[in-house]
Amino acid sequence: MERRTIFGHRLLPVALVAPQFLLTLVFFLWPACEAVWTSLTRQDPFGLHSQFAGFDNFVELFTDSLYRDSIGRTVFFMIAVSALSMSSALLLAVFADREIRGRMTYRTLLIWPYAIAPAMAAVLWILLLQPRIGLIGVLLNRHGVSWDYHLNDRQAMLVVVLACAWKQVSYNFIFFLAGLQSVPRSVLEAARMDGARGWHRFRTITFPLLAPTTFFLIVVNLVYAAFDTFGTIQALTQGGPGKATETLMVKVYRDGVVNLDIGSSSAQSVVLMIGVIALTALQFRFLGRGGRRESAA
Amino acid sequence: MKRRTLLAATAVAPLAAIDRAHGQSGKIQIVWWHAMTGVNADEINRLARAFSESQSEAEVQPVYKGGYPETLTAAIAAWRADQAPHLVQIFEVGTGSMLASGPATKQVWKLAEETGVALDPAVYIPGVRGYYSLSDGRLASMPFNSSTAIMWYNKDAFAAAGLDPETASATWPDVIAAARAIKAKIGTPAMGAVKFPITSSWMIWVQLEQYSAIHDLPFATKGNGFDGLDAELRFNAPQQVKQWDRLLGMAKEGLYEYGGRDTVPDALFYSGQAAIGFGSSAGRGQIAANAKFKWGAALLPIDPEVNANPINSIIGGASLWTMTTKQRTAAEYKAVAQFLKFLAIPEQDAHFHQTTGYVPVTFGGYEKSRADGYYEKQPGADIPIKQLARGKVTPNSRGLRLGRLAEIRNILYEETEKALQGQQSGKEALDNGTRRSDRVLREFQKSVGG
């Protein structure tokens, strides 16, 4: 029998939805509209002179080779962070899914980094990798590797990718572990009976069955790498050396909050907003359909 | 009915505002946003307390708002929401932006005129007040914590390298010679913790802005921006390129360690890793607290081939801006003016100078510190003052009045970091820096409608 709650009153549902609706309106829709509007203007920091500038800010952005570089850098960064954090999370999840002693302890420990604030995560990595005071940094320099991420583009990128990926491993781990646990044991056992070895079994059975989880995580990780890594990068390198680790998000902050170039930074956040809308739409479209197909099969 | 409620509300609103300004004690509350931490914040709190106790009408409430850039941003956002503090501490590079703030701020001369509280620019040391004055000499903001760039050196390391620890290198050729002598002895027991000869905090401020000022070289046209928003940058002249090539050459030779942006390299000097550290004179307290070696302060080295008669260096630090809101009353402005006047009392200025390491901003504060015997007790504490007062101020040494200067510094950091990695030459770094920074200046000019 299907149970359904019927609201006799019209006001009650409205009242129940209102808080969430208001929050979205005040903290998301309103600022977003404001950003779209300011992206079309040229303003001084105090808002004393505001001229309508049409699409000038956007034209300036996309004709600026530094901005185009930043897009490329962000895409590289997103892919690197997602690939690294997802692959290590999958590896850890596979091991934690086995029958081993202290399984719960491992799992708990692996989930911890997720609870660490971005700036704290950055400090931990600084204590490890800083060339003069960091444990690993000092060791590297002592053994003839000239390690200084304040001055070396590639090393700086490596450091921010490591730190940002590490923070996301826990999240991915939880999802992969849950995904692994929902792989039907009977299928795995049947494969084992047929003589499929570990790696072969993983490649042909487990991994395909994890596909919906994997796809979901890809989108979440890309969004994370693009939007949630600002704190870690800012604390580690402030986007330097040069512009080596300046992702789009760091640039929005730099131009808007530090440089007070409100028009341009609004235009950049509008570009980012379009990006995140596209990613979300992609997720809905493919995950919605893909997920259903999986369950149908 | 509804209209009446609205009317009543508008009638009550200003009363509520006045109440807020009076606080619980019935005194006028002056809100002061600042960006100081540690010893400096203690001193800010002390000043606020001392003023509140010195009279019975007003109280100052200091509020820490984060670093300098955050404080500037917060002040602007607050003004746009009509919630600006009475006073805000704005770093020197924000001066250009604040001058374009129109009705958001009340400049010092106007505050004095309106409140009748005399705020005489002549009590402030010229090198300090020049940075915060309009071109006709009227004060725009109140000089507060000011420092300049100097050279700190490790006397033990100098002795270990066979150099005279009591005479610091005065010219760049001397600095290079000293650095080579130090480098030759690194690793020996006498050299201790020293790992490399030289580092520099605030590389752009110290090695380019200050270098240009003391050698009387223009940083930008239009008197470094004082005479108009249409100034163009000029720091890629051969003399400055020479300095950049020198630093890059020293980095390549292992004499100069970049260390990072802004204050990051500070620790390299006081931890004993760098034998010479360029930085703010306000670093004195920190060095005294941390350094486990004998250290000294010295004037910035000069290049005699560029200019054998160096002039004054320029200041860094911050000044206090008076901000407006719609409901702010004449009594509040008057209290602000009285507080600003209070800060210039020799005892207060001298106390601030001696506890924080910032230079005194008034003649009175300097005289008082001298009378106290402070400079005999703290040898070298007068080096920044001597350097600021050296020679005659020219349009090149008055300071910089450029919009979005913080962004220009970042651009220069970026280009220099590329050069340090060998991706471009010193000239290319400064040329690219000039080109990109000029664009920033034009954007600023457009945005303020100049």
Contacts between the chains, C-beta under 8 A, distances in Angstrom:
chain1	res1	chain2	res2	distance
A	42	B	446	6.3
A	42	B	447	5.6
A	43	B	447	6.3
A	44	B	100	6.1
A	44	B	447	4.5
A	44	B	448	4.5
A	44	B	449	7.4
A	45	B	76	5.0
A	45	B	97	5.9
A	45	B	101	7.7
A	45	B	447	7.9
A	46	B	76	5.9
A	46	B	79	6.3
A	46	B	80	7.0
A	46	B	100	7.6
A	46	B	101	5.0
A	46	B	102	6.8
A	46	B	104	4.9
A	47	B	80	5.4
A	48	B	100	8.0
A	48	B	101	7.4
A	48	B	102	4.9
A	48	B	103	7.4
A	48	B	104	7.5
A	48	B	448	7.7
A	49	B	447	7.0
A	49	B	448	6.3
A	49	B	449	4.3
A	51	B	449	7.9
A	132	B	268	7.1
A	132	B	273	6.7
A	150	B	258	6.8
A	150	B	259	7.0
A	150	B	260	4.7
A	150	B	264	7.5
A	151	B	258	5.7
A	151	B	417	6.4
A	151	B	420	5.8
A	151	B	421	6.2
A	152	B	421	6.6
A	153	B	421	6.8
A	238	B	261	7.0
A	240	B	261	6.6
A	240	B	413	6.8
A	240	B	414	6.8
A	240	B	417	6.1
A	241	B	414	7.6
A	241	B	417	3.8
A	241	B	418	7.8
A	241	B	420	7.9
A	241	B	421	7.2
A	242	B	414	4.6
A	242	B	415	7.6
A	242	B	417	4.7
A	242	B	418	4.8
A	242	B	421	7.8
A	242	B	423	8.0
A	243	B	414	5.7
A	254	B	410	7.4
A	257	B	69	7.2
A	257	B	70	7.8
A	257	B	73	5.3
A	258	B	69	5.1
A	258	B	73	7.7
A	258	B	406	6.3
A	258	B	407	7.0
A	258	B	410	7.6
A	259	B	404	5.7
A	259	B	406	7.0
A	259	B	407	4.2
A	259	B	440	7.8
A	260	B	72	7.7
A	260	B	73	7.0
A	260	B	76	6.9
A	260	B	97	6.7
A	260	B	404	7.3
A	261	B	404	7.5
A	261	B	407	7.8
A	261	B	443	6.6
A	261	B	447	7.5
A	263	B	447	7.4
A	264	B	443	7.9
